[in-house]
């Protein structure tokens, strides 16, 4: 596997509460263990990002959804089966027992299974991660490693340089916690029938 030599090292760092920069199928991301509040705070500080903007959970298997969400409707399940792994982030009602830093202020949680062998291997080795784009808040996201500011890289514990075929466009974000479903960000995935879907 590409970049295999760094995946084990990155997983160990994440398990210890560190943060890692990595490629995805959309833009480069930065992430940490979903269990580490300290690491989450570091990511917010590095990005100069407001705390009210929640991070996205990356999982490896669809079966892991039940750990984080209250329920999955039939229409949401259809979207998952069609677009995961892929460039679609879904917003669900979060489980009540999740920690404050693991979900939004409105008790929702964004989840995606990315379609990239490097990050999938990393998630498999380290467990679910809280993630966001590897850029300073307000700056453009980077589809190539060389476009990430060196200052940003230096503030992470490890960076996996491994450019994949990506247009550098972010994922589409769809809120399936409301009825009807609502597009929060239009990315590479075009969902023409969203207006007709209900949860």
N, C-alpha and C positions, 0 to 999 in steps of 0.2 A: 504493500500500500504506500502511496505517496506520503512523504513526511512521517513515515512510521516511527523513525528514530526519536521523534520529539513527542509523539502522542502519549507514551507512557510517562515521560517526564512531566508533561503538562497535566496529566490526570493526577499525579502525585501532588503537584502544587495546588490544584483545585481542592483536593481532599484535605489539604493542610490549611485551607482558608485563604489561598492566594487567588490572583486574577490572571487570566491568560487572554491574549489576542489570537484570533484564529479565523480562517476563511470559512465562508458559508456559500450557499448557492445564490445569495443575493449580494450583500456587501460584507466587508470584513467586520467581525464582531469582537466584543470583549465580554467575558463572562466569568462567573464564579459559581461555587456550590450554592444550591438553593437553601442550604442549611446554615450559611455563614452570614449573619447580619453585618459583621465587621467588614467583610469583603464587599458586600453590597454598598455600604457607606463609602468605601474607597472608590468604587466605580462612580458614584454620584459626585464625589469630590474631584476626581480626575476630569470628568466631563464638564464640571461646573453646571450640573443639571439639577433642575428643581425636583424635590422629592415627590411632588404630586404626579410626576410622570413615571408610571411603573415600568419595571423591566419585564422582558418577555421570557417565559420558561421554554427552554428547549428540552424535549424528551426524545427518547430513542424508539419507544414502542407505544402503539396506540393503547395498549392495556394499562399504561401508566396514567392515563387521563383520570381514572377513578380516584387516584390519590389526591387530586387537586381540584376537581370540579364537583358541584352538587349533582348535576345530571347532564345528559347529552340527548337532545331531541332526535327524532328520526331524520329530520332535514339536516341537522348539524352532522349527524353520522354519515349521511350521503355525501356531504361536502368533504368530510375527513377521508372517506374511502376514495373519493375522486382526486383530491388535491394533495394528500399527504403520502409520502414525503413530498414537500414542495414549498412554493413561495406564498403560502396562505397562512396568516396568523389569525386564530380564532379567539374571541373574547367570551369567556364563560362566567357564570356565577361561581365564585370561589367557595371551596369548602370552609365551613365556619371555624374549623380548628387550625387553619393556616395562620402563620405568624404575620404580623403587620407588614413586615418588609417583603413578604412573599406575594402580596396582592395589592390592588389599588385601594384608594380611600373609599371607593364605592363598592368594595367587596367583590370585585371582578378580577379575573386573571387571564392574561394572554398566553396562549400556548401554540407552539409550532413544532413539527418534525421537519428539519431542513433536509434537503436532498443534496448532500455533499459527503463524500466518504470520509474526509478528515474529521469534520465535526461530529459525524455520527459515531466514529470510532472513539472520539474523545468523550462523548456522552456515555457511551457504553462502558468505558473504563472508569469514569469519574462519577456517574450518576447525573440526574437532571440538573441543569444549570439555569441560573438567571442571567440574561444576556441583554445587550443593546449594541448599537453600532459603534465601531471603534473610531470615534471622532469627538472633537470638542463640541459641546452643545452650541447649536446654531450654525456649525460648519457643515459642508457637504459630506455625505457618507462616501467611503472609499471602496471601490470594487477591486482595486489593486493594492498590494502591500506597499509598493513604492509611494503611493499617494497618502499614506497615513503619516501624520506629523511625527517626526523623530521624538519630539518631547512627549507625545502620547505613549509611544512604544516604551520609552525609558521609564515611565511610571508604572508599567505593568511588570509582572514577575517573569513572564515568558511570552514570546511572540512566535507563532508558527507561520513562517513565510512559505506560502504554497498557493500561488495563484491558480485559480480554477477558471473554467469558462463561465463568466458572469458578465452581464451587461452593467452591473453596478447599480441596478434599480432595487429599491427596497420591496419587502413583501407587501401584498395587499392585506389590510387589516379589516376583519369583518366581525362585528359585534353580534353574537348569537345568543346573548343574554337577554335581548329585547325582542319584542314582537311587533312588526316584522323585523327581520335581520337588517342591520344597518352598516354600510361601508364607512369606516372611519378613515381609511387611507387607501387610495387606489394605487396599486403597484403593478407588477408584471402579470398577475393573475386577473383576468377579466371575467367577472361573474355576471352575465347578462340577466340571469333569472333571479337575482337577489331580491328584487321587489316583490316577487311572488312567493318567496319562502317565508314561512312563519315557524316560530319555535313551539 
